[in-house]
């Protein structure tokens, strides 16, 4: 009876520990996960990570215990037995329960990621060798190409990216914080992939096809993205940035681009209405 209670306690400890640390950031996990999609994926990953870690430590502990407890010096005559029914039931049912929980969490996460929000800022993302275009169809503007010499003085991330090669173009996808952004991703030539590690967002850009992805950034900052599908000689330099700004700064940026296109400025209320 004591052995059964001990085994049950270990199972409960494993699951509760994994659940408790599901939202944590650790050296073996994702770096700075940001946004609801990143939080969801990070929770699933950490749940699996801590279950695996606890099982690994438990198995190693049993092995070390067996090495010393049942060494030849103390047990010159080897024990002989064929099976242990309770133990076999235990190691069959417990992994089945854990796998079922992981499957449920994975399905729930996939459903969350692939369910596009009903409202949000629409951005058309067009990949090509070897750069990106970001068009805002509802705003009738596009993200401008950065002047590398000027931008490197004010954007530390750009200086780091261009230290080995500054012959490629870089564009910033500017979005307001706490806003659902729906990207419509395609390609002009070969297969590319729109990938932003910190947001844990990745979707293929394929010629003749439009794929959809969404994200929501809760805090201001710059999030580096890149092509994650080998697409040619300059694939390694096919970077872009997502710049999340306050609602006020977003209005200023939008109206600056609209002014350069000869369009009338828009108010914050008008911009918010487009994302509702």
Residue frames as qw, qx, qy, qz and C-alpha x, y, z in Angstrom:
[[0.000, 0.885, 0.466, 0.000, 0.00, 0.00, 0.00],
 [0.325, -0.783, 0.104, 0.519, 2.85, 2.36, 0.88],
 [0.415, -0.120, 0.592, 0.681, 4.54, 1.71, -2.47],
 [0.210, 0.620, 0.659, 0.370, 1.32, 2.52, -4.35],
 [0.140, -0.938, -0.261, 0.180, 0.84, 5.76, -2.44],
 [0.420, -0.574, 0.319, 0.626, 4.48, 6.69, -3.08],
 [0.371, 0.173, 0.668, 0.621, 4.10, 6.05, -6.81],
 [0.071, 0.808, 0.556, 0.184, 0.88, 8.09, -6.92],
 [0.288, -0.867, -0.064, 0.401, 2.56, 10.93, -5.05],
 [0.439, -0.299, 0.477, 0.700, 5.42, 10.94, -7.59],
 [0.263, 0.484, 0.667, 0.501, 2.95, 11.19, -10.48],
 [0.103, -0.916, -0.387, 0.017, 1.06, 14.05, -8.82],
 [0.416, -0.707, 0.145, 0.553, 4.36, 15.81, -8.01],
 [0.442, 0.006, 0.572, 0.691, 5.54, 15.48, -11.61],
 [0.144, 0.655, 0.606, 0.428, 2.35, 16.92, -13.10],
 [0.231, -0.924, -0.277, 0.128, 1.94, 19.73, -10.56],
 [0.473, -0.548, 0.244, 0.645, 5.60, 20.77, -10.84],
 [0.366, 0.201, 0.597, 0.684, 5.34, 20.84, -14.63],
 [0.004, 0.803, 0.530, 0.274, 2.17, 22.92, -14.44],
 [0.379, -0.844, -0.150, 0.350, 3.64, 25.31, -11.87],
 [0.380, -0.519, 0.369, 0.670, 6.74, 26.04, -13.95],
 [0.570, 0.512, 0.584, 0.269, 4.93, 26.07, -17.32],
 [0.233, 0.945, 0.185, 0.136, 5.15, 29.83, -17.70],
 [0.502, -0.744, 0.223, 0.380, 8.76, 30.28, -16.56],
 [0.567, 0.771, -0.285, 0.050, 11.76, 31.31, -18.64],
 [0.755, -0.504, 0.383, 0.172, 14.90, 29.20, -18.22],
 [0.104, -0.611, 0.623, 0.476, 18.17, 28.56, -20.11],
 [0.298, 0.031, 0.915, 0.269, 16.68, 25.56, -21.85],
 [0.334, 0.662, 0.645, -0.185, 13.61, 27.42, -23.08],
 [0.389, 0.731, 0.334, 0.450, 12.65, 30.27, -25.39],
 [0.397, -0.109, -0.150, 0.899, 14.45, 33.60, -25.18],
 [0.115, 0.254, 0.166, -0.946, 12.17, 36.45, -24.11],
 [0.061, 0.433, 0.841, 0.319, 8.81, 35.05, -25.32],
 [0.102, 0.249, 0.171, -0.948, 6.49, 37.99, -26.03],
 [0.491, 0.062, -0.328, -0.804, 2.78, 38.07, -26.82],
 [0.790, -0.081, 0.329, -0.512, -0.15, 35.65, -26.44],
 [0.899, 0.328, -0.274, -0.096, 1.10, 33.14, -29.04],
 [0.380, 0.515, -0.659, 0.395, 4.55, 33.08, -27.47],
 [0.418, -0.355, 0.578, -0.604, 3.02, 32.62, -24.01],
 [0.911, 0.055, 0.100, -0.395, 0.88, 29.72, -25.22],
 [0.817, 0.402, -0.402, 0.101, 3.78, 27.92, -26.94],
 [0.136, 0.544, -0.646, 0.518, 6.12, 28.63, -24.03],
 [0.652, -0.289, 0.429, -0.554, 3.62, 27.12, -21.56],
 [0.967, 0.161, -0.048, -0.191, 3.31, 23.93, -23.62],
 [0.629, 0.525, -0.499, 0.284, 7.06, 23.64, -24.11],
 [0.077, -0.514, 0.632, -0.574, 7.86, 24.19, -20.42],
 [0.833, -0.183, 0.247, -0.461, 5.16, 21.73, -19.33],
 [0.949, 0.258, -0.178, 0.029, 6.88, 19.07, -21.46],
 [0.384, 0.627, -0.521, 0.435, 10.34, 20.24, -20.40],
 [0.336, -0.498, 0.574, -0.556, 9.69, 19.90, -16.67],
 [0.944, -0.048, 0.153, -0.289, 7.94, 16.53, -17.03],
 [0.834, 0.427, -0.297, 0.186, 10.93, 15.27, -19.04],
 [0.154, 0.637, -0.552, 0.515, 13.40, 16.74, -16.55],
 [0.621, -0.402, 0.455, -0.495, 11.67, 15.14, -13.55],
 [0.985, 0.105, 0.047, -0.129, 11.43, 11.75, -15.28],
 [0.647, 0.570, -0.408, 0.301, 15.08, 11.97, -16.35],
 [0.108, -0.593, 0.591, -0.536, 16.24, 12.78, -12.81],
 [0.809, -0.235, 0.336, -0.421, 14.05, 9.98, -11.40],
 [0.952, 0.278, -0.127, 0.006, 15.38, 7.39, -13.85],
 [0.451, 0.599, -0.509, 0.423, 18.99, 8.42, -13.20],
 [0.399, -0.530, 0.518, -0.540, 18.38, 8.23, -9.45],
 [0.946, -0.065, 0.186, -0.258, 17.02, 4.67, -9.78],
 [0.820, 0.455, -0.289, 0.189, 20.01, 3.66, -11.91],
 [0.151, 0.626, -0.561, 0.520, 22.53, 5.10, -9.43],
 [0.658, -0.385, 0.420, -0.493, 20.65, 3.47, -6.53],
 [0.985, 0.112, 0.022, -0.132, 20.64, 0.10, -8.31],
 [0.595, 0.594, -0.461, 0.285, 24.37, 0.33, -9.08],
 [0.013, -0.505, 0.659, -0.557, 25.24, 0.59, -5.41],
 [0.713, -0.218, 0.367, -0.557, 22.37, -1.37, -3.85],
 [0.957, 0.130, 0.212, -0.149, 22.64, -4.41, -6.09],
 [0.286, 0.740, -0.605, -0.069, 26.34, -4.49, -6.86],
 [0.807, 0.153, -0.570, -0.034, 28.00, -7.86, -7.13],
 [0.229, 0.308, -0.716, 0.583, 29.84, -7.57, -3.83],
 [0.401, -0.082, 0.508, -0.758, 26.58, -7.26, -1.88],
 [0.825, 0.227, 0.243, -0.456, 24.58, -9.60, -4.10],
 [0.167, -0.419, 0.832, 0.322, 26.81, -12.41, -5.34],
 [0.250, 0.279, 0.915, 0.149, 23.75, -14.37, -6.46],
 [0.169, -0.042, -0.304, -0.937, 21.60, -12.57, -9.02],
 [0.469, 0.270, 0.582, -0.607, 17.88, -12.30, -8.36],
 [0.016, -0.082, -0.827, -0.557, 15.57, -14.03, -10.86],
 [0.343, 0.492, 0.601, -0.528, 12.01, -12.91, -11.55],
 [0.354, 0.354, 0.706, 0.501, 9.85, -12.65, -14.65],
 [0.032, -0.576, -0.353, -0.737, 7.49, -9.73, -14.16],
 [0.091, -0.287, -0.579, 0.758, 5.82, -7.32, -11.75],
 [0.082, 0.626, 0.707, 0.318, 2.17, -6.66, -12.63],
 [0.152, -0.888, -0.312, 0.302, 1.64, -3.48, -10.54],
 [0.317, -0.555, 0.306, 0.706, 4.85, -1.97, -11.91],
 [0.261, 0.162, 0.720, 0.622, 3.90, -2.83, -15.49],
 [0.017, 0.787, 0.608, 0.102, 0.46, -1.25, -15.04],
 [0.271, -0.810, -0.088, 0.512, 2.11, 1.82, -13.54],
 [0.255, -0.441, 0.443, 0.738, 4.57, 2.42, -16.38],
 [0.188, 0.364, 0.760, 0.505, 1.83, 1.83, -18.95],
 [0.066, -0.820, -0.569, -0.024, -0.88, 4.07, -17.49],
 [0.303, -0.752, -0.062, 0.582, 1.27, 6.98, -16.28],
 [0.242, -0.212, 0.490, 0.810, 2.96, 7.66, -19.66],
 [0.077, 0.507, 0.752, 0.414, -0.46, 7.28, -21.33],
 [0.167, -0.854, -0.433, 0.233, -1.93, 9.93, -19.00],
 [0.303, -0.608, 0.172, 0.713, 1.03, 12.28, -19.58],
 [0.228, 0.046, 0.665, 0.710, 0.82, 11.83, -23.36],
 [0.011, 0.690, 0.698, 0.190, -2.93, 12.49, -23.29],
 [0.208, -0.846, -0.221, 0.439, -2.38, 15.75, -21.37],
 [0.289, -0.411, 0.410, 0.762, 0.38, 16.83, -23.77],
 [0.179, 0.319, 0.756, 0.542, -1.84, 15.99, -26.76],
 [0.059, -0.821, -0.566, 0.037, -4.71, 18.02, -25.33],
 [0.248, -0.777, 0.009, 0.579, -2.49, 21.02, -24.55],
 [0.302, -0.183, 0.581, 0.733, -0.91, 20.82, -28.03],
 [0.126, 0.535, 0.740, 0.387, -4.29, 20.68, -29.77],
 [0.141, -0.878, -0.391, 0.238, -5.56, 23.60, -27.69],
 [0.310, -0.615, 0.228, 0.688, -2.41, 25.59, -28.53],
 [0.268, 0.075, 0.686, 0.672, -2.66, 24.84, -32.25],
 [0.040, 0.723, 0.668, 0.170, -6.33, 25.86, -32.29],
 [0.224, -0.851, -0.175, 0.442, -5.45, 29.12, -30.52],
 [0.324, -0.431, 0.418, 0.731, -2.60, 29.93, -32.91],
 [0.175, 0.154, 0.747, 0.623, -4.51, 29.10, -36.10],
 [0.028, 0.766, 0.640, -0.044, -7.72, 30.92, -35.09],
 [0.275, 0.300, 0.110, 0.907, -7.41, 34.33, -36.71],
 [0.006, 0.441, 0.506, -0.742, -8.92, 37.17, -34.63],
 [0.312, 0.720, 0.614, 0.089, -12.08, 38.69, -36.13],
 [0.128, 0.987, 0.049, 0.085, -10.65, 42.20, -35.94],
 [0.691, -0.457, 0.194, 0.526, -7.16, 43.59, -36.24],
 [0.117, 0.801, -0.328, -0.487, -4.63, 45.51, -38.29],
 [0.899, 0.329, 0.276, 0.089, -4.16, 43.87, -41.71],
 [0.084, -0.769, 0.504, 0.385, -0.68, 43.82, -43.21],
 [0.909, 0.415, -0.013, -0.033, 0.32, 42.22, -46.49],
 [0.459, -0.651, 0.547, 0.258, 3.78, 40.65, -46.25],
 [0.828, 0.555, -0.070, -0.046, 5.52, 39.95, -49.57],
 [0.632, -0.531, 0.463, 0.322, 8.83, 38.11, -49.52],
 [0.727, 0.679, -0.099, 0.025, 11.35, 38.11, -52.36],
 [0.832, -0.090, 0.004, 0.548, 15.04, 37.42, -52.93],
 [0.560, -0.204, -0.696, 0.401, 16.28, 38.93, -50.68],
 [0.040, -0.097, 0.283, -0.953, 14.00, 41.25, -48.79],
 [0.001, -0.516, -0.829, 0.216, 10.49, 42.01, -47.59],
 [0.133, -0.335, -0.228, -0.905, 7.64, 44.36, -48.46],
 [0.063, -0.411, -0.774, 0.477, 5.09, 45.37, -45.83],
 [0.134, -0.309, -0.390, -0.857, 1.90, 46.91, -47.23],
 [0.130, 0.315, 0.674, -0.655, -0.98, 48.33, -45.18],
 [0.074, 0.378, 0.721, 0.576, -3.96, 48.06, -47.58],
 [0.176, -0.795, -0.578, 0.048, -6.48, 49.80, -45.31],
 [0.297, -0.778, -0.035, 0.553, -4.08, 52.70, -44.77],
 [0.630, 0.762, 0.095, 0.121, -2.86, 52.87, -48.39],
 [0.043, -0.875, 0.482, -0.030, 0.78, 52.97, -47.30],
 [0.928, 0.131, -0.296, 0.184, 3.85, 50.72, -47.31],
 [0.654, -0.678, 0.110, 0.316, 6.77, 50.42, -44.93],
 [0.382, 0.877, -0.292, -0.016, 9.74, 52.39, -46.32],
 [0.874, 0.139, -0.262, 0.384, 13.19, 50.95, -46.78],
 [0.513, -0.807, -0.003, 0.291, 15.59, 52.08, -44.07],
 [0.402, 0.821, -0.332, 0.231, 18.54, 54.26, -44.95],
 [0.891, -0.184, -0.313, 0.272, 21.21, 52.00, -43.46],
 [0.466, 0.292, -0.278, 0.787, 23.81, 54.71, -42.87],
 [0.283, -0.491, 0.111, -0.817, 21.33, 56.88, -40.99],
 [0.825, -0.380, -0.217, -0.358, 19.48, 54.05, -39.25],
 [0.798, 0.022, -0.475, 0.371, 22.64, 52.41, -37.89],
 [0.170, 0.363, -0.373, 0.837, 23.26, 55.51, -35.76],
 [0.476, -0.282, 0.233, -0.800, 19.92, 55.22, -33.96],
 [0.930, -0.078, -0.055, -0.354, 19.13, 51.49, -34.14],
 [0.305, -0.597, 0.741, -0.032, 21.72, 49.31, -32.32],
 [0.794, 0.104, 0.591, -0.094, 20.12, 46.10, -33.59],
 [0.697, 0.715, 0.044, -0.033, 20.73, 47.20, -37.19],
 [0.068, 0.829, -0.554, 0.028, 24.38, 47.96, -36.51],
 [0.562, -0.327, 0.756, -0.074, 24.85, 44.41, -35.18],
 [0.803, 0.368, 0.461, -0.089, 23.12, 42.83, -38.19],
 [0.599, 0.799, -0.019, 0.053, 25.09, 44.78, -40.78],
 [0.379, -0.782, 0.456, 0.193, 28.58, 44.41, -39.30],
 [0.574, -0.160, 0.725, 0.346, 29.41, 41.63, -41.78],
 [0.241, 0.312, 0.687, 0.611, 27.30, 42.74, -44.74],
 [0.120, 0.560, 0.349, -0.742, 25.56, 46.08, -45.27],
 [0.063, 0.142, -0.601, -0.784, 24.59, 45.61, -48.91],
 [0.110, -0.413, -0.882, -0.198, 21.08, 44.32, -48.26],
 [0.272, -0.441, -0.129, -0.846, 17.82, 46.19, -47.64],
 [0.190, -0.252, -0.833, 0.454, 15.99, 46.22, -44.32],
 [0.311, -0.471, -0.290, -0.773, 12.43, 47.31, -43.60],
 [0.065, 0.017, 0.738, -0.671, 10.52, 47.80, -40.35],
 [0.332, -0.501, -0.705, -0.377, 6.99, 46.57, -39.86],
 [0.046, -0.160, 0.416, -0.894, 5.59, 49.24, -37.51],
 [0.452, -0.468, -0.706, -0.279, 2.60, 48.18, -35.38],
 [0.349, -0.604, 0.225, -0.680, 0.82, 49.57, -32.31],
 [0.053, 0.153, -0.908, 0.387, 1.09, 47.73, -29.01],
 [0.324, 0.228, 0.758, -0.519, -1.84, 45.68, -27.65],
 [0.598, 0.465, -0.080, -0.648, -3.34, 45.33, -31.12],
 [0.799, 0.118, 0.584, 0.078, -4.06, 42.16, -33.07],
 [0.188, 0.642, -0.487, -0.562, -1.99, 42.20, -36.25],
 [0.846, 0.255, 0.462, -0.077, -3.12, 39.88, -39.07],
 [0.046, -0.595, 0.588, 0.546, -0.40, 39.25, -41.64],
 [0.854, 0.448, 0.194, -0.181, -1.19, 37.93, -45.12],
 [0.365, -0.619, 0.600, 0.352, 2.04, 36.28, -46.27],
 [0.857, 0.479, 0.188, 0.003, 3.09, 35.41, -49.81],
 [0.530, -0.438, 0.445, 0.574, 6.17, 35.37, -52.06],
 [0.446, 0.740, -0.178, -0.471, 7.13, 36.81, -55.44],
 [0.429, 0.578, -0.671, -0.179, 9.62, 34.11, -56.38],
 [0.532, 0.089, -0.835, 0.108, 10.69, 31.12, -54.26],
 [0.659, -0.601, -0.446, -0.073, 9.57, 29.76, -50.89],
 [0.141, 0.474, -0.464, 0.735, 10.55, 31.91, -47.92],
 [0.521, -0.517, -0.669, 0.116, 9.41, 31.89, -44.27],
 [0.160, -0.724, 0.078, -0.666, 8.30, 34.79, -42.08],
 [0.757, -0.287, -0.517, 0.276, 9.87, 34.09, -38.68],
 [0.115, -0.738, 0.259, -0.613, 10.10, 36.20, -35.50],
 [0.533, 0.032, -0.786, 0.311, 11.74, 34.19, -32.68],
 [0.014, -0.031, 0.571, -0.820, 10.66, 36.33, -29.72],
 [0.597, 0.049, 0.053, -0.799, 7.02, 36.27, -30.85],
 [0.396, -0.031, 0.918, 0.010, 7.32, 32.55, -31.71],
 [0.621, 0.612, 0.205, -0.444, 5.65, 33.31, -35.04],
 [0.188, -0.348, 0.763, 0.511, 6.59, 31.40, -38.19],
 [0.690, 0.506, 0.431, -0.288, 4.68, 30.96, -41.43],
 [0.562, 0.041, 0.579, 0.590, 5.79, 30.00, -44.94],
 [0.303, 0.688, -0.062, -0.657, 5.75, 32.60, -47.73],
 [0.553, 0.100, 0.771, 0.300, 4.90, 30.71, -50.91],
 [0.122, 0.215, -0.407, -0.879, 4.48, 32.01, -54.47],
 [0.410, -0.163, -0.664, -0.604, 0.89, 31.84, -55.70],
 [0.551, -0.481, -0.681, 0.031, -0.48, 31.27, -52.19],
 [0.160, -0.634, 0.226, -0.722, -1.46, 33.48, -49.25],
 [0.584, -0.260, -0.711, 0.294, -0.83, 32.16, -45.75],
 [0.316, -0.774, -0.087, -0.541, -2.18, 33.81, -42.63],
 [0.589, -0.170, -0.571, 0.546, -0.72, 34.43, -39.18],
 [0.234, -0.863, -0.142, -0.424, -1.44, 36.83, -36.34],
 [0.571, -0.089, -0.495, 0.648, 0.31, 38.27, -33.33],
 [0.273, -0.898, -0.191, -0.288, -0.21, 40.84, -30.60],
 [0.562, 0.218, -0.409, 0.685, 2.71, 42.63, -28.95],
 [0.431, -0.786, -0.440, 0.047, 2.00, 43.87, -25.39],
 [0.437, -0.760, 0.033, 0.479, 5.08, 46.06, -24.93],
 [0.386, 0.898, -0.175, -0.121, 7.05, 48.54, -26.98],
 [0.548, -0.510, 0.590, 0.302, 10.27, 47.38, -28.56],
 [0.493, 0.582, -0.505, -0.404, 12.00, 46.04, -31.65],
 [0.817, -0.094, 0.559, -0.102, 11.67, 42.36, -32.54],
 [0.091, 0.541, -0.679, -0.487, 14.05, 40.99, -35.15],
 [0.863, 0.251, 0.371, -0.235, 12.71, 38.66, -37.80],
 [0.040, -0.519, 0.719, 0.461, 14.31, 36.77, -40.65],
 [0.782, 0.247, -0.386, -0.422, 13.66, 34.34, -43.44],
 [0.567, -0.382, 0.702, -0.200, 13.69, 30.80, -42.07],
 [0.877, 0.313, 0.363, -0.017, 13.58, 28.91, -45.37],
 [0.466, -0.344, 0.500, 0.644, 16.78, 28.50, -47.42],
 [0.496, 0.766, 0.358, -0.201, 16.06, 30.63, -50.46],
 [0.623, 0.727, -0.023, 0.288, 19.33, 31.48, -52.15],
 [0.637, 0.293, -0.309, 0.642, 22.80, 32.97, -51.79],
 [0.018, 0.382, -0.295, 0.876, 21.79, 35.90, -49.53],
 [0.607, -0.500, -0.575, -0.228, 19.28, 33.97, -47.41],
 [0.606, -0.328, -0.480, 0.543, 21.33, 34.61, -44.25],
 [0.170, -0.098, -0.110, 0.974, 20.95, 38.38, -44.67],
 [0.240, -0.445, -0.571, -0.646, 17.20, 38.45, -45.27],
 [0.211, -0.301, -0.665, 0.651, 16.27, 40.27, -42.06],
 [0.174, -0.635, -0.318, -0.682, 13.43, 42.56, -41.06],
 [0.126, -0.035, -0.645, 0.753, 12.23, 44.14, -37.84],
 [0.287, -0.692, -0.596, -0.290, 8.87, 44.54, -36.17],
 [0.168, 0.166, -0.343, 0.909, 8.77, 47.82, -34.29],
 [0.312, -0.659, -0.683, -0.034, 6.00, 47.95, -31.67],
 [0.140, 0.215, -0.160, 0.953, 5.17, 51.52, -30.67],
 [0.136, 0.382, 0.612, -0.679, 2.59, 53.35, -28.58],
 [0.338, 0.693, 0.634, 0.049, -0.75, 54.29, -30.13],
 [0.038, 0.927, 0.019, -0.372, 0.33, 57.95, -30.28],
 [0.224, -0.558, 0.613, 0.512, 3.62, 57.17, -32.05],
 [0.433, 0.239, 0.826, 0.272, 1.82, 54.83, -34.42],
 [0.293, 0.854, 0.405, -0.142, -0.54, 57.62, -35.47],
 [0.055, -0.850, 0.292, 0.434, 2.45, 59.89, -36.12],
 [0.359, -0.271, 0.783, 0.430, 4.21, 57.21, -38.18],
 [0.428, 0.501, 0.742, 0.123, 1.11, 56.42, -40.24],
 [0.219, 0.926, 0.231, -0.203, 0.45, 60.08, -41.01],
 [0.202, -0.690, 0.489, 0.494, 4.09, 60.62, -41.97],
 [0.368, 0.010, 0.838, 0.402, 3.83, 57.82, -44.55],
 [0.319, 0.709, 0.629, 0.003, 0.43, 59.08, -45.75],
 [0.022, 0.898, -0.038, -0.438, 1.83, 62.59, -46.12],
 [0.241, -0.459, 0.671, 0.530, 4.64, 61.29, -48.33],
 [0.286, 0.278, 0.861, 0.315, 2.00, 59.60, -50.48],
 [0.132, -0.139, -0.249, -0.949, -0.04, 62.81, -50.72],
 [0.417, -0.477, -0.747, -0.203, -2.88, 61.45, -48.56],
 [0.366, -0.703, 0.024, -0.609, -4.89, 63.12, -45.83],
 [0.056, 0.304, -0.810, 0.499, -3.85, 62.44, -42.19],
 [0.625, -0.382, -0.627, -0.264, -5.93, 60.12, -40.03],
 [0.409, -0.624, 0.333, -0.577, -6.97, 60.50, -36.40],
 [0.076, -0.253, 0.924, -0.277, -6.38, 57.94, -33.69],
 [0.621, 0.204, 0.513, -0.556, -10.11, 57.22, -33.61],
 [0.722, 0.513, -0.237, -0.399, -10.09, 56.44, -37.34],
 [0.336, 0.469, -0.816, 0.034, -7.10, 54.11, -36.99],
 [0.291, -0.109, 0.841, -0.443, -8.64, 52.30, -34.04],
 [0.720, 0.308, 0.218, -0.582, -11.87, 51.84, -35.98],
 [0.622, 0.497, -0.542, -0.270, -9.95, 49.95, -38.67],
 [0.254, 0.280, -0.900, 0.217, -8.78, 47.37, -36.10],
 [0.423, -0.003, 0.626, -0.656, -12.17, 46.83, -34.43]]
